């Protein structure tokens, strides 16, 4: 029995092209999607890192701190002997983070008062921390990431906080 010529049918080629087109569309949306989704993901990531840092400060009986650097954030450890802040480098969750695209992070309030941009917010080993807030902004959304005295961290849109 002789085999026919090898090749693909027109239907098979069209199916492959449709699948590639769908995959390209999904990849494009995920890569260049609106900054609202990216800002929301970063707010969640930052809130999780803050909760982790507060828990770590209590478990390890160390004073940690967090600061915003405009395009990202950084966690710090306070040396007990000299009282100097040193960058934290031994925890992957608390590693310095650079925000994607045009997302900007700014320290806004500590203990109810406005603060300079370079403020380091302490996370004490006692678990008794003053409330603080950061603003994470992108072109289409502004989010507030805030911690209360019980170390609960929440994020919401800025207009939700204002109400």
URTAQUI-V954891 format. One record per backbone hydrogen bond with DSSP energy under -0.5 kcal/mol. CO is the residue of the C=O (numbers start at 1). NH is the residue of the N-H. If there is no record, write none. Layout:
BEGIN
CO|NH  CO|NH
END
This chain:
BEGIN
9|13  10|14  11|15  12|16  13|17  14|18  15|19  16|20  17|21  18|22  19|23  20|24  21|25  22|26  23|27  24|28  25|29  26|30  27|31  28|32  29|33  34|37  34|38  35|39  36|40  37|41  38|42  39|43  40|44  41|45  42|46  43|47  44|48  45|49  46|50  47|51  48|52  49|53  50|54  51|55  52|56  53|57  54|58  55|59  56|60  57|62  62|64  63|78  64|123  65|76  66|121  67|74  69|71  70|105  71|99  72|69  73|97  74|67  75|88  76|65  77|79  77|86  79|83  84|79  86|77  92|95  94|75  97|73  97|99  100|103  104|137  105|70  106|135  108|115  109|133  110|113  113|110  116|119  119|121  120|122  121|66  122|124  123|64  124|127  127|129  131|111  132|147  133|108  133|109  134|136  134|145  135|106  135|137  136|143  137|104  141|138  142|158  143|136  144|146  144|156  145|134  146|154  147|132  148|151  149|129  151|153  152|148  154|146  156|144  157|160  157|161  158|162  159|163
END
